[in-house]
Amino acid sequence: MQSLTPYLCTSLVLFTLGIFITITKKNAIHFLLGIELLLLASLLNFVVFARFIEGGVRGQSIALLLIILIVSETLIALAVFVNIYRHKKNLTISEMDTLKG
Amino acid sequence: MNDVVEYFFIGITIISACLVALSKQVIHAAFASLVTVFGVSGLFICLGADFLGITLLFIYTGIVLLLVLFIVSLTPRHNAISFRSTSNQLFPGTVVSFFMMGLMVFIGYHTFWIKPANSLNSTVTEQLGHTFMTEFSLPFEIGSLILLAAMIGAIMITRRAS
């Protein structure tokens, strides 16, 4: 299709659902899935604008770099969650309120 | 035909993202997120970004499967309640997210988009390689450094103190 509106609507829906998940969910892994939805929406926007506005390949390059950032973020977050689980024996976000574990 | 495929992928993406947001169990949400990633990578391929679509599929599938494994391994056997994912702040969350949605719809409708460019060439992967070796070489190096730092950091964080 030759219009960018359906793609933008898709990424808008993804972004809205990501914000909804990160606000409402209590489980930390579900929260992480919400953040992945947010980043997926931004990735889709980069690729869509690279296709329809720029016409080159720079947007895709930035999207690849974003994938690197997402991987690092998920890795660090999972490591932190493992440590938190060792101390507190659950992964509820609202109970992560002590600094020294 | 092409339009049908694209709308199919858009439908898959949106429906499975709704399942991620609405499912009560984390493991269902994780598998629905897998389907979301599949839909988005299909959209990437429809948009001419085939290399990016395949990369996204591989990496994200790895990530999500890793998440599912963590969910299973972090759940105590005698107590199945931490599979459940309850919600709090349901009303303010809905209000804030729909406010953001309205804001972005407003911005999108009041922006003058430039006229669409021509379609990409078929050799996107080659262009990507050239871009990473010439114009984006510094971000590429920084990205590899970030990956190295994240790997070392994750190993150091999860290491049991001996």
Contacts between the chains, C-beta under 8 A, distances in Angstrom:
chain1	res1	chain2	res2	distance
A	1	B	2	7.2
A	1	B	3	5.1
A	1	B	6	5.9
A	2	B	116	6.7
A	4	B	113	7.1
A	4	B	116	7.1
A	6	B	6	7.3
A	6	B	7	7.4
A	6	B	10	6.0
A	7	B	10	7.7
A	7	B	43	6.9
A	7	B	47	7.4
A	8	B	108	6.0
A	10	B	10	5.0
A	10	B	13	5.8
A	10	B	14	6.3
A	10	B	43	7.1
A	12	B	101	6.2
A	12	B	104	5.6
A	12	B	105	6.9
A	12	B	108	7.6
A	13	B	14	5.3
A	13	B	17	6.6
A	14	B	13	7.0
A	14	B	14	7.8
A	14	B	17	5.4
A	14	B	36	7.6
A	14	B	40	7.9
A	15	B	100	7.3
A	15	B	101	7.7
A	15	B	104	7.1
A	16	B	97	4.9
A	16	B	98	6.9
A	16	B	100	6.4
A	16	B	101	4.3
A	17	B	17	4.9
A	17	B	18	6.6
A	17	B	20	6.9
A	17	B	21	4.5
A	17	B	97	7.5
A	19	B	93	7.9
A	19	B	96	6.7
A	19	B	97	4.2
A	19	B	100	5.6
A	20	B	21	5.5
A	20	B	93	5.5
A	20	B	94	6.7
A	20	B	97	4.1
A	21	B	20	6.9
A	21	B	21	5.3
A	23	B	89	6.0
A	23	B	92	7.1
A	23	B	93	3.6
A	23	B	96	6.0
A	23	B	97	6.7
A	24	B	87	4.4
A	24	B	88	6.5
A	24	B	89	5.7
A	24	B	90	5.6
A	24	B	93	3.9
A	24	B	94	7.9
A	25	B	85	5.7
A	25	B	87	6.0
A	26	B	85	6.6
A	26	B	86	5.2
A	26	B	87	6.8
A	26	B	88	5.7
A	27	B	26	5.4
A	27	B	82	7.6
A	27	B	84	7.7
A	27	B	85	3.9
A	27	B	86	7.6
A	29	B	26	5.4
A	29	B	30	7.5
A	29	B	67	6.0
A	29	B	70	6.7
A	29	B	71	5.6
A	30	B	26	5.1
A	30	B	29	5.7
A	30	B	85	4.4
A	32	B	67	6.8
A	33	B	20	5.9
A	33	B	26	7.8
A	33	B	29	5.5
A	33	B	30	6.4
A	33	B	33	5.1
A	33	B	67	7.1
A	34	B	20	7.7
A	34	B	21	7.7
A	36	B	33	6.5
A	36	B	60	7.6
A	36	B	63	7.4
A	36	B	64	7.8
A	37	B	17	6.1
A	37	B	20	6.5
A	37	B	33	7.3
A	37	B	36	7.0
A	40	B	36	6.8
A	40	B	37	7.0
A	40	B	40	5.5
A	40	B	60	8.0
A	43	B	40	7.2
A	43	B	56	7.3
A	44	B	40	5.9
A	44	B	43	6.6
A	44	B	44	7.8
A	47	B	43	7.9
A	47	B	44	5.6
A	47	B	47	5.4
A	47	B	49	5.0
A	47	B	52	6.5
A	48	B	47	6.5
A	50	B	49	7.4
A	51	B	47	4.6
A	51	B	48	5.8
A	51	B	49	7.3
A	51	B	119	7.7
A	51	B	120	6.8
A	52	B	113	7.9
A	52	B	116	4.6
A	52	B	117	6.8
A	53	B	113	6.8
A	53	B	114	5.4
A	53	B	116	7.0
A	53	B	117	6.5
A	54	B	117	6.4
A	55	B	117	2.8
A	55	B	118	5.8
A	55	B	119	7.8
A	55	B	120	6.9
A	56	B	117	8.0
A	56	B	120	7.7
A	56	B	127	7.6
A	57	B	120	7.2
A	57	B	124	6.2
A	57	B	127	4.3
A	57	B	128	5.6
A	57	B	131	5.4
A	58	B	131	6.6
A	58	B	135	7.5
A	58	B	136	7.7
A	60	B	49	5.1
A	60	B	51	7.7
A	60	B	52	5.2
A	60	B	124	7.0
A	60	B	128	6.1
A	61	B	128	6.3
A	61	B	131	4.9
A	61	B	132	6.4
A	61	B	135	7.8
A	61	B	136	4.9
A	61	B	139	7.8
A	63	B	49	7.5
A	63	B	52	5.7
A	64	B	52	6.3
A	64	B	55	6.8
A	64	B	128	7.3
A	64	B	132	7.9
A	65	B	136	7.5
A	65	B	139	5.3
A	65	B	140	7.4
A	65	B	143	5.1
A	67	B	52	8.0
A	67	B	55	6.5
A	67	B	56	6.4
A	67	B	59	5.9
A	68	B	143	4.2
A	68	B	144	7.9
A	68	B	146	6.4
A	68	B	147	5.9
A	69	B	143	7.5
A	69	B	146	6.8
A	70	B	63	7.7
A	71	B	59	6.1
A	71	B	63	6.7
A	71	B	147	7.0
A	71	B	150	7.5
A	72	B	146	5.3
A	72	B	147	6.0
A	72	B	149	7.7
A	72	B	150	3.6
A	73	B	150	7.9
A	74	B	63	5.3
A	74	B	66	7.8
A	74	B	67	7.7
A	75	B	150	5.0
A	75	B	151	7.0
A	75	B	154	4.8
A	76	B	150	5.6
A	76	B	153	6.0
A	76	B	154	5.9
A	76	B	157	7.5
A	78	B	66	7.1
A	78	B	67	7.4
A	78	B	70	5.9
A	78	B	154	7.4
A	79	B	153	7.2
A	79	B	154	4.0
A	79	B	157	4.1
A	79	B	158	4.8
A	80	B	157	6.4
A	81	B	70	7.3
A	81	B	74	7.6
A	82	B	70	7.5
A	82	B	74	7.4
A	82	B	157	7.7
A	82	B	158	5.2
A	83	B	157	5.9
A	83	B	158	6.7
A	85	B	74	5.2
A	89	B	76	7.6
A	90	B	82	5.7
A	91	B	74	6.7
A	91	B	82	6.8
A	94	B	88	7.0
